Amino acid sequence: MRLFLTLPALALLAATPLPKKGEPAITELTKTSGGIRPAEQLALRFDSADLSFEVLPDTETLNGVATLSFTAKSAVDRLLIDIDKNLPVAAIAIDGVALKPAAWSNPEGRLTIQLPRTIATGGKVTARITYGGTPHVAVRAPWDDGMVWSKTPDGKTWFATTAEGYGCDLFWPCLDFPTGEPGVVDLHITVPKGLKAPSNGKLVGIDTLPDGRTRWNWRTRNPNTYAIALNVGPYEEISGTYKSRFGNSIPMYYWYLPGEREQAEKLFAEFAPTLDFFEAKVGPYPFGDEKVGVVQTPHKGMEHQTINAYGNEYAKAVEGFDWLFQHEFTHEWFANQLTAANWDDYWLHEGYGSYMQPAYGEWREGRARYATMMQSQRATIMNLKPIVQGRVITEEEVYEAEKGGAGQDIYVKGSWMLHALRNLIGDDAFWKVTTLAVYGRADPRPGNFVPRFGSSAEYEAFVRQVTGKDYGWFFDVYLRQAALPELLASRIGDTVTLGWNVPGGGAFPMPVEVQVAGRTELLPMIKGHGTLTVATGTHFIVDPDAKILRRNVAVEETQAWRAAQAARRASAQ
């Protein structure tokens, strides 16, 4: 459906100053994504969404029409839909019948719609919501969320959305929690003449409107709630086809800004080998029937499903590949195919999202590259809060340290936990666990799996299933404790004794390698300690290949020194 504004409305908007970063302000409810949800929302299965957007760069506003279809899992007499109140609702129709304005309200960012009738269990309902206004502008996307209104070097509109933290309700009516994914989404994005709008899924068609604008029509299945994205700019396109090791052909696209063809071609050349790595180590690309899509954005990046945002400025690095592209692409498996049902298990996204860069470095160049990249992560682990809290929480309660979350540790500590797990159970078992976690089955093939929800508990169960052993002690320490286990060593004569000091005092039978005179011995540490004989005067090294995530005093002292230096510089300004 084409959206339009009347001339008086256009005149009013023209007189309105453009929003600054952080404007208009959003409510605490809109800032919240996930967490404990109202029963009315949990009672719905989100079957489909048909989303029409009109992007108006001159006024930095959006208009939208959202047609949302649900099936009731239990009886409901009202709909609770998350949408920022800065995008006021103009009209609502239920199953094609218009409601009076008194039937809905949205004081804080959760649109409450009183239904004309109760929807019984198994019944269906469709809501058509017409809305629009000035959406919230991000301050520093993607570390916070909202609209990013920008200009290309030659002054053309360059626009993008991000929504991982605050959620999908920043620009479309949705169920803003991880399991609120719609089954199918159709997008219709109307943009000014000369601009393009690459988005999620398959391109169904492009309509040219009488005034010269174009409407870009896309369709995608099972998108992550925060993975729906608008991207608008004067893009040029590179495309190709990847011949998968699973027998299917996958279209690949990169939309980039004019004048950057050479850099764009180099980045595009990374697509196929990166895809081959993931298909070899994890399994089939989950969205091969849609596309591999990447779009250059005026922010750093984000894992928008089949349209990954890329803003790394074609940075070069010694590992020989673009880490940002590889990281966001990782999320097609770990976030978009496997989605944490509760933000408390966010490490499933970001721990794997960070681990797969060193794993790719190893795939390309071997163990030295892998070790180097892992060590660069090790120095940034903070160990201030546990990675998981064991309750239903919001995205912000995980990502933001000031709200009690583990913060960056879901990335780097999660990555090192996976590193330690791989060394503990072995390569074959580790990658089998990974495949099970992503697809829910050991034999994924194109067409025999769909996106799924996972959890830490399920992941632990997959480890037990593959190995035949219970590694609860491992996850108790690394997921549910903040402090790291400490390996203590003592020596009396020729006897060296190693023992684990574990936060909480629980069991930790983590085996330890010890290198003595060029020979490596594995101590089982069955009860958390072990001994070996080392001749007096003989040099030995504990855990010589850094296979275990454990306390490191040098790292702690370095972090403290850097923090003190930063504080001194700040006070001097």
N, C-alpha and C positions, 0 to 999 in steps of 0.2 A: 504494500500500500504506500502511495506517495504521501509524504507529510508536507505541510505548508504552513506558513505564517501569514496573517493578514497584514496589510500595510500599516495600520495603527500599531500592531504588535512589533513590527520591524522597526518602526520609528522609536518606540519605547526602548527597545533593546539597544538601538544605536546610541541612545543617550545615556545608557548605563555603562559605567566604567568597567573595564575588563578586570576579572578577578586576579589578585596577586597569588603568589604561592601560599598554600595553606588556606586559601579562601575558596568558597564560603566555608565557614566552620562546620564541622560535622559533630553529631552527638556522640556520646560515649557508646551508645548502642550501635551506631553505624561503624564506629571504630572496632567493634568486637566481631570477630569471625569465629564460628564454632562455639565450643563450650556446651553447657547444658541448655537444651532447647525446649520450647513449650510443647506440650503434648499434641497440640493441633498440628504443628509442623511435622512431628515424628509420625503422625497418623497418615501422612501423604506419601504416595509414590509419584515422583515427578516424571511423567511420561514423555512430555515434549514441550519445547518452547519455540515459538516463532517470534523472532525479535527484529523489529524494523527500527533503524536508527537514521536520523538526519543530523549530520555533522555540520555545524555552522561556525566555521573558524573566525569570521569577522567579529562575532559577538562571544565566541568561546562558550557556546551553548550546545545542548543536545536536545532533540525531541525524539520520543520513542513511542512505539506501540508494541506491547508484549502480549502475545496470546499463549497462555500457560495451561497445559492440560495435566490433570492429576487423577489418580485412582486412590480412593479412600481405603486404607488398611484397617481402619476402625471408623466408626461414625463421626462425622464432623458437621458442625453447623456454622462455622466461620473459617475463613482463610486468613492465615497470618503470613504475609509476604514481606521479605526484607527489601527496603528501597529507601535510599537517602531522602530525607524530607526536603532537601534543596531541589529535588526534582518533583514538584507537586503533581498530583494526579488530577487530570481534567475529566476523565470519564472511565467508567468500568461497566462491562457487560458480562453477565454470567450466563453461559450457554446461549449466547446470542441475544439476551434480554438486558436492556440497559437498566442500571440501578440508579436510584436517586442519590445525590451526594450525601445524604444523611446516613447511607448504608455503609460508608467507609470513613476511616480516620487514620492519620499518620502523624501523631505528635512528636515521636522520637526516632522514627526510622524503621518502624515495623508496621506496615500497612495492615490494618484490620478490616476485613470485608465480611459483613454479616450476610450470609447466604440466604436466598429466598426460601430454601428448604434444606432440611438435614440430608446430607449425603450418607447413605447407608454403607456398611462395609462392602467393599467390592464395587461400589458405585463410582461413576466418573463425573468430573466437573471441569469446565473450561472457563477461564477468566481472561477477558481481554481488557488490558490496562493501557490507557493513553496518558502519557506523562511527558514532562520536559522541564527544562530550566538550565541553571548554571551549575554544572557538576563541580565537585571539589577538585582543586588543583594540587597536585603533589608538590611537596617541598623539595624532596631529594629522592626522586624515584630511582631505582625500585626499593630503596630502604624504607620509604614510606609509600603510600599509594594515592592514586587519583589520576587526573588527566595531566598529560604532558603536552602543552601547546608550545610549539617551537617553530623555527624557520630554517629552511635550508640556506646554504651560503648565498644563493641568489634570491632569497627573500620569499620563497614559496612555503606554503603551509606544510608543516611536518608535525604530525600528531600521533600520540599513542596513549594507551591506557595500561595501568598496572593495578592489580587488586589482590595480590596474595595475602597481605596482612589484614587490611580492613575489609576486604571481601567484595564479592560480585555486586552487592547492593549499591556500590558507588555509582553504577551507571545502568543497571537493569534490574527489574524485579525478580528476586530469586529466593531460594532457600539457602541462606548463607552458613552452611556447615558442610563438612566433607561428604557425608552420605546424601546430601541434597542434590546430587548430580541429576540432570535431566537425561532421559534416554536418548533423545534426538534433539538437535537444535538447528533451526533454519535461521540464517542471518541475512538481512537485507540492509545494506549500508549505503546511504545516499551521500555523495560527496560532490564538492564543486568541480566544475569543468577542468580537465587537465590533471586531476588527481586520481590516484588509485587507492583501493582499499583491500589489500590482502588480509585474509582472516582465516578462521579455523575450517578444517575439513576440505571438502571438494568444492571447486567453483562450479556452480550450476549454470550461471550465465551472467551477462552484464547488460543492463538496460540503459539506453540513452534516453533521457527525459527531454521534453520539448524545450526546456530552458538551457539545455546543454550539459546539465549535471548527469552523473552516472550513478546507477544503483548496482552494487555488487552483491550477488546472491550466492551464499555458501550453505553447505549442509555438513554437519559433523555429528558423530554418535558418541554417547557417554562422555561428554567433556567434563573435566574437572571444573568445579564451580568457578574457581578463580582463573581458569585457563582460557575463558572466552576473552577475546581481545579485539579492539579496534586499532587499526594502523592506517594512517592516511598520509600520503605524500606523492610527489611526482616521480614515482619509482620507475626504474628500469628493471628488467628481469633476466635472469639466467636460469635455464632449465635443462634437465637431463633425465635419464632413466637408469636406475640401479637394478642390475640383475642379481636377485637375491640367491644365496646359497640354499634357500628353501624352495626355489623354483618359480617364485612370482617376480613380477617386474614392478618397481616402485618409482613413481614420479617424484622428482626432486626439483625444488624451486628456491631461488634466492632473489628477494627484492631489495634493491640497493639504490642509493642516491646517484643521480646523474654525475658524470665526471670521475667516477671511481671504479671504472670497469676493470682496470688491471688488478687492484686490490680485491675486488669482488670475485674475479675469476680464481685468484689464489685461495680465497676462503672456500669457494664452491668446490675446488679440487679436494678439499678435506672431507667433503660429505661422504663419498663412497667408501673410502678406507675406514672412516670412523664407524659407519654403518656396518661394515663387514666385521669389525672388532666386536661390536655388541651382539651381532647375530651369531658369531662364533662362540663367545663366552657366556652369553645369557640366553638368547633365543630370538625368534622372529621379531622384526620391527612391528610394533603393535598396530600401527595405523597404515599398513601398506596399501589398503584399498582406498585410502584418501591421499596422503602425500607426506613427504618430508618437506617441511616449509620453514624458512628462516627469513626474517625481515629486519632490515636495519632500522634502529629506533633511536630517538633522542634521549634515551636512558640506557643504563648499562646492560640490562638483559633480564629475561624471565622465561620460564618454561611453558609458555602458552602452547596448548596442544596443537600440534601440526603447523604451528606458526611461531616458532621460537623467536623471541626478541633478541637482537644482537646489537650491542653498542660498545664494543671493545676497541673500536678505532683501528682494527687490523693490527693490534699490538703483536710484536714479535717476542719470542721467548726461547731460551736455550733448549727447551724440550722439543722444539720443532713443530708444535701445533698450537692452535688457538685454544687456550684453556677455557675461555668463557663459552665459546661455541660448544666445546666438548661437554662442559658441565651442564649447560642448559639442555643439550641433546640427551644427556644421560637421563634427564627427568621424563623423557617419553616412556621409559621403562619404569623408573622409580619416582613416581608422582602421578603420572597420567595413566599408565597401565596398572601399576600397583599404587593404590592411594591409601594412605593412613586413614582409617575410619574415625580416628580421634587425633586431634593435633598433638596429643601427648606422645604419639609415636612418630612424630615429625622426622626423627632420625632416619626412618626408612627412606625418606625422600633425600635428605641432605647428607646423611652419613654415606650412603651409596653414591649420592651425587658428587661428593668430594673424593671418595675412594677410587672412582672409575677414571680419574685423570692419571694417578700413578699406575693403575692397572693398564691403562692404554700406553703410558710411557714404557712399561715393561713389554707389552705386546710389540711395540715398535723397535725398542733398542735393547731390552734386556734388564737384568736385575740391578745394574748400577743406576740406571735412570729411575727405576722404581724406588730404590733406596733413597736416592737424593730427594725425590719429590715427597716421599713419606716423612723424611727428616724435616723438611721445610714446614710441614703441617705440625709436627710434634711440638715445635717451639711456641705454638699459639694456643695449645690446650690450657684452659684456665682451671677446671675442676672446682668451680664455685658452687654448682648445683647439680643434682642428678640429671641425667639425660631424660628420664621418664619419672613422672610423679605418681602414677597409678590412679589417676582420676580423669574425668572428662574435663578438659580445659580448652581455653581459647588459643588461637594462634599467637596472640601477644604474650600470653602467659608462658609460652615456650621460647619465643624468639627474643623477647625483650628482657634483658637481665634485671632491669630495675623493677620488673613485675614478677620477679622470682623465677624467671626462666633460665635454662641452660645457655641460651644465647648461641654464640658461635661454636660451642662444644657439640651441638647437634651435627655440625659439619665435621670438624676436625677430630674430635674425640670419637664420634661415630665412625669416622673413617679408620681411625687407629684401632678401634674395637674390632672392626671387620678384618683388619690386617692381622690382629692377634688371633682371631677366630680361624682365619685361613691357615695360619701356621700351626694352630692347635689340632685342627681336624683334617688338614691336608687339602690340596688343591681340588682333587676330584670331588670330595664331599662338599667343599665350600661352594663350588659352582653349581652343584646339584641343588643345594639349599637355595641358592640365589634364584635359580630357574623356578623352583617350586614356589618361592615367595612371590615372584613376578606373575606367574601364569596360573598358579594353583594346581599345576600338573607337571609331570616330568617329561612329557612328550609334546610340547607345544608345536603346532604347525599353523600356518595361515588358515584361518577359518574355524579352528577348534577351540578358541578361547575368546573371552571378552574382558574388558577392564574390570578390575576387582578391587575389593577393599581388604586391607591387611592390618595386622597389629603386632606388637612385640611378642605377645603370648603365642600367637600363631607362628611367628618366626622361630621362637624357641622350640615349638612342637615340630617344625620342619627339621631343625637340627637333630632332635631326638630320632625322628623318623629315618633320616639318612644315615646317622652314625650308629644308631642303636644304643646310645648312651645319653644320660641326663647331664646336661651342662648348665643346670640351673645356677650352680655356684658361680659360673663365669658371668652370666647375665646379672645375677644379684649384685656383683661388684661393679661391673662396668656400666650397667644401665641404671641401677637403683641406688648407687652410692655416688657421692660427689668425689671423695678422696680416692686416689689410686692406691693399689696394693704396693707395699714397699718390700723389696728383697733385701734381707739382712744377711751379711756374711761374717763369719768368725773363723779364726784359725788357731788350732793348738797343735804345734809340731807339724806333722805331715797330714793332719786331718783338717779339711775345710768343711764347714757346716753352713748350709744355706737354709734360710727360713723365711716364709712369707708372713708379713705383718699386714693384716687385712682390716680395712675399716669395718667396724661392727663386729669383728672377731669371728666371722664365719669361716667355713671351709674354703680353701683355695688351692686345690691340688694341681697347680699349673706347672707342668714340666719345664725344666730350665736346661739350656745347653751351656756347657762350660768348655772352653778351649784351653787345653793344657799342652804346651810344647808342640803346637801345630796340629794336635789331634783334638777332635770335638767329641765330648761325651754328653749324653742326655741323662739328666737326673729326673726320675719319675715324680718326685715330690708328692707322693701319694697322700701323706697326711700333712702336707704343707711344709715339709722340710726334707732335707736329704744331705748326705755326706759323701765326700770322695777323698781319695788320697792324692795329695800333691806334694812331691818331694820338696823339702825345705830349700828355699832359694829359687824355685821354679816359678816362672811367671804364668798366671792364668787370667782368663777373661771370661766374665759371666755374660751370657746372652750376647755373644760377639756379633750376631747379625741383627740385633735389635728387633727380635721377633715378638717381644712382649711389651704391652703397654703397662708401664710401672712408674712409680714415683722417680723423678729425676731432680735432685737438688740443684744441679747446675741450671736447669731450665727455670726452676722457681726463682733462683737468685737473679738470673738474667731478666726475667719478667719484672721482678721488683725493682731492679736497677733502671730499666727502661721507664717504668711508671714514675719513679722518682725524678728522672731526667725530664720527662714530659711535664710533670708538675712544676719543676723549677723553671722551665721555659715559659709555662703559662703564667706563673707569678711575676715573671720579669717583664711581661708585656703590659 
